[in-house]
Amino acid sequence: MKISNFLAFDGKGNEIAADSHGNNVAFNCFSCGHPVLAIAREHQRGSSEECPAACKNCGTNHFLDVREAANKFHVLTV
């Protein structure tokens, strides 16, 4: 699913800085600030709680909760 230009939020509903293009999104790890890449496609890293995107620096797991009808997504931690 394409999420280009969607608004990005954290789990508390606060808007966060993120760069989304196509079905990819880059954002900073909530724990250490290192860049993380997640993909909004089934079975890809960051697509669900079962398939998280792990921070390469600290190992914190993140996943996307895409709300396509609202043109937004939430980045959540496992």
Residue pairs with C-beta under 8 A, 6 or more apart in sequence:
1 23
1 40
1 41
1 66
1 68
2 22
2 23
2 40
3 20
3 22
3 23
3 25
3 40
3 64
3 66
3 73
4 20
4 21
4 22
5 20
5 71
6 20
6 66
6 71
6 72
6 73
7 15
7 71
7 72
7 73
8 15
8 16
8 17
8 18
8 20
8 25
8 27
8 72
8 73
8 74
8 75
9 15
9 16
9 72
9 73
9 74
9 75
10 16
10 30
10 74
10 75
10 76
11 74
11 75
11 76
11 77
13 74
16 27
16 28
16 75
17 27
17 28
18 25
18 26
18 27
18 75
19 25
19 26
19 27
20 26
20 73
23 39
23 40
23 41
23 44
24 37
24 38
24 39
24 40
25 37
25 38
25 39
25 40
25 46
25 64
25 73
25 75
26 35
26 36
26 37
27 35
27 36
27 38
27 62
27 75
28 34
28 35
28 36
29 35
29 36
29 55
29 57
29 58
29 60
29 62
30 60
30 62
30 75
30 77
31 55
31 58
31 60
31 77
32 55
32 57
32 58
32 60
34 55
34 56
34 57
34 58
36 46
36 53
36 54
36 55
36 56
36 62
37 45
37 46
37 53
38 45
38 46
38 47
38 53
38 62
38 63
38 64
38 75
39 45
39 46
39 47
39 53
40 46
40 47
40 64
40 66
40 73
41 47
42 48
43 51
44 51
45 51
45 52
45 53
45 54
46 52
46 53
46 62
46 63
46 64
47 63
47 64
48 63
48 64
49 63
49 76
49 78
51 63
52 61
52 62
52 63
52 78
53 61
53 62
53 63
54 60
54 61
54 62
55 61
55 62
60 77
61 77
61 78
62 75
62 76
62 77
62 78
63 75
63 76
63 77
63 78
64 73
64 74
64 75
64 76
65 73
65 74
65 75
65 76
66 73
67 73
67 74
